[in-house]
């Protein structure tokens, strides 16, 4: 029953947002009685943290560390996978980290900490990929991998907002071209 609740919550939070997804909506979508929610979670906020963890597990972040693929190819494939997911859902879902970051982090320390930790994990994986690209001479040595990883995440989150607003792939195309043909182009 816990699994059904988490799966339904992830979908409801991602489609509707934290505040618009009531516990009853989540339990109805899970096909479980509302009272059973509290057998598994102390609060909706606790469920949001679990949903963030589940969301992260589905983002294929581990692909960023695949030693069998050149680093920039991995990084591009990662952002293309994320782009394709947004397009597949009709531009109606962005990044749950960003969505929660914009919607609720000012009000819930537990969720803010989880969102921050999620971004830090993601940025660290991108940073490691960029550092590897530097070691192999694929990108210029003077680029700061940590700062660039943070910038890429910030740019990606803005790209998602624009793509969803326009319901168009143009923002994704601009992101990928700017990142891979300009920012990370060989020196």
C-alpha positions as CSV (number, residue, x, y, z in Angstrom):
1,X,0.0,0.0,0.0
2,X,2.9,2.4,0.8
3,X,4.3,1.8,-2.7
4,X,0.9,2.7,-4.3
5,X,0.7,5.9,-2.3
6,X,4.3,6.9,-3.3
7,X,3.6,6.2,-6.9
8,X,0.4,8.1,-6.9
9,X,1.9,11.0,-5.0
10,X,4.8,11.4,-7.4
11,X,2.3,11.6,-10.3
12,X,-0.1,14.0,-8.5
13,X,2.7,16.2,-7.3
14,X,4.3,16.3,-10.7
15,X,1.1,17.0,-12.6
16,X,-0.7,19.3,-10.1
17,X,1.9,20.6,-7.7
18,X,2.2,20.1,-4.0
19,X,-0.6,22.3,-2.8
20,X,-3.1,21.2,-5.4
21,X,-2.5,17.5,-4.7
22,X,-4.5,16.8,-1.5
23,X,-4.0,13.7,0.5
24,X,-7.4,12.5,-0.6
25,X,-6.5,13.0,-4.3
26,X,-3.3,10.9,-3.7
27,X,-5.1,8.1,-1.9
28,X,-7.9,8.1,-4.4
29,X,-5.3,7.8,-7.2
30,X,-3.6,5.0,-5.3
31,X,-6.9,3.2,-4.8
32,X,-6.4,3.1,-1.0
33,X,-8.5,4.4,1.9
34,X,-7.5,7.9,3.0
35,X,-6.9,6.6,6.6
36,X,-4.2,4.3,5.3
37,X,-2.1,7.2,4.4
38,X,-1.3,7.9,8.0
39,X,-0.2,4.3,8.6
40,X,2.7,5.0,6.2
41,X,3.5,8.7,6.5
42,X,3.3,11.2,9.3
43,X,2.5,14.0,6.9
44,X,2.1,15.1,3.3
45,X,5.4,16.8,3.7
46,X,7.1,13.5,4.6
47,X,5.5,12.0,1.6
48,X,6.9,14.8,-0.6
49,X,10.4,14.0,0.5
50,X,9.9,10.3,-0.5
51,X,8.4,11.4,-3.8
52,X,11.5,13.6,-4.4
53,X,13.7,10.6,-3.8
54,X,11.7,8.5,-6.1
55,X,11.7,11.2,-8.8
56,X,15.5,11.4,-8.6
57,X,15.8,7.6,-9.0
58,X,13.9,7.9,-12.3
59,X,16.1,10.7,-13.7
60,X,18.9,8.2,-14.6
61,X,21.5,10.3,-12.9
62,X,23.7,7.2,-12.7
63,X,24.2,7.4,-16.5
64,X,26.3,10.5,-15.9
65,X,29.0,8.3,-14.3
66,X,29.0,5.6,-17.1
67,X,32.7,5.1,-17.9
68,X,31.9,3.4,-21.2
69,X,30.6,6.6,-22.8
70,X,32.6,9.8,-23.4
71,X,31.8,12.4,-20.7
72,X,30.2,15.0,-23.0
73,X,28.2,12.4,-24.8
74,X,26.8,11.2,-21.4
75,X,26.0,14.8,-20.4
76,X,24.2,15.5,-23.7
77,X,22.3,12.2,-23.6
78,X,21.3,13.1,-20.0
79,X,19.7,16.4,-21.0
80,X,18.2,14.9,-24.1
81,X,16.6,12.2,-21.9
82,X,15.1,14.8,-19.6
83,X,13.9,16.9,-22.6
84,X,12.3,13.8,-24.2
85,X,10.4,13.1,-20.9
86,X,9.0,16.6,-20.8
87,X,7.9,16.4,-24.5
88,X,6.4,12.9,-24.0
89,X,4.2,14.4,-21.2
90,X,3.0,17.2,-23.5
91,X,5.1,19.9,-21.8
92,X,2.9,19.6,-18.7
93,X,5.6,18.4,-16.3
94,X,8.8,20.1,-15.5
95,X,11.4,19.0,-13.0
96,X,9.9,18.1,-9.6
97,X,13.0,19.5,-7.9
98,X,12.4,22.9,-9.6
99,X,8.7,22.7,-9.2
100,X,8.9,22.1,-5.4
101,X,11.7,24.7,-5.2
102,X,9.4,27.3,-6.6
103,X,6.3,26.2,-4.8
104,X,7.1,25.2,-1.3
105,X,10.7,25.6,-0.1
106,X,10.0,28.9,1.6
107,X,7.4,27.2,3.9
108,X,8.8,23.7,4.6
109,X,12.3,23.2,5.9
110,X,12.2,19.5,5.4
111,X,11.3,19.8,1.7
112,X,13.8,22.6,1.2
113,X,16.5,20.4,2.6
114,X,15.5,17.5,0.3
115,X,15.3,19.8,-2.8
116,X,18.7,21.3,-2.0
117,X,20.2,17.9,-1.4
118,X,18.8,16.7,-4.7
119,X,20.2,19.6,-6.6
120,X,23.6,19.1,-4.8
121,X,23.7,15.4,-5.8
122,X,22.8,16.2,-9.4
123,X,25.3,19.1,-9.6
124,X,28.1,16.8,-8.1
125,X,27.5,14.2,-10.9
126,X,27.6,16.9,-13.6
127,X,30.7,18.4,-12.0
128,X,32.4,15.0,-12.0
129,X,31.5,14.5,-15.7
130,X,32.9,17.9,-16.6
131,X,36.1,17.2,-14.6
132,X,36.5,14.0,-16.5
133,X,36.0,15.9,-19.8
134,X,38.8,18.3,-18.7
135,X,41.1,15.4,-17.9
136,X,40.5,13.9,-21.3
137,X,41.0,17.3,-23.0
138,X,37.5,17.4,-24.3
139,X,36.7,20.8,-22.8
140,X,39.0,23.7,-21.9
141,X,41.0,23.4,-18.7
142,X,40.1,26.9,-17.4
143,X,36.4,26.0,-17.0
144,X,35.4,25.7,-13.4
145,X,33.5,22.3,-13.2
146,X,31.6,23.1,-10.0
147,X,30.5,26.5,-11.1
148,X,29.6,25.3,-14.6
149,X,27.6,22.4,-13.2
150,X,25.6,24.8,-11.1
151,X,25.1,27.1,-14.0
152,X,23.9,24.2,-16.2
153,X,21.3,23.2,-13.6
154,X,20.1,26.8,-13.3
155,X,19.9,27.2,-17.0
156,X,18.1,23.8,-17.4
157,X,15.5,24.8,-14.8
158,X,14.9,28.1,-16.7
159,X,14.8,26.1,-20.0
160,X,12.0,23.9,-18.6
161,X,9.9,26.9,-17.6
162,X,10.3,28.4,-21.1
163,X,9.6,25.1,-22.9
164,X,6.5,24.5,-20.8
165,X,5.3,28.1,-21.3
166,X,5.7,28.0,-25.1
167,X,4.8,24.3,-25.4
168,X,7.7,24.1,-27.8
169,X,11.1,22.5,-28.1
170,X,12.7,25.8,-29.1
171,X,14.1,26.4,-25.5
172,X,15.6,22.9,-25.4
173,X,17.2,23.5,-28.8
174,X,18.7,26.7,-27.5
175,X,19.9,25.1,-24.3
176,X,21.6,22.2,-26.1
177,X,23.2,24.3,-28.8
178,X,24.5,26.9,-26.3
179,X,25.8,24.4,-23.9
180,X,27.4,21.9,-26.2
181,X,28.4,24.0,-29.2
182,X,29.5,27.1,-27.3
183,X,30.0,26.7,-23.5
184,X,31.5,23.2,-23.7
185,X,33.0,23.4,-27.2
186,X,36.6,22.4,-27.4
187,X,39.1,25.2,-27.0
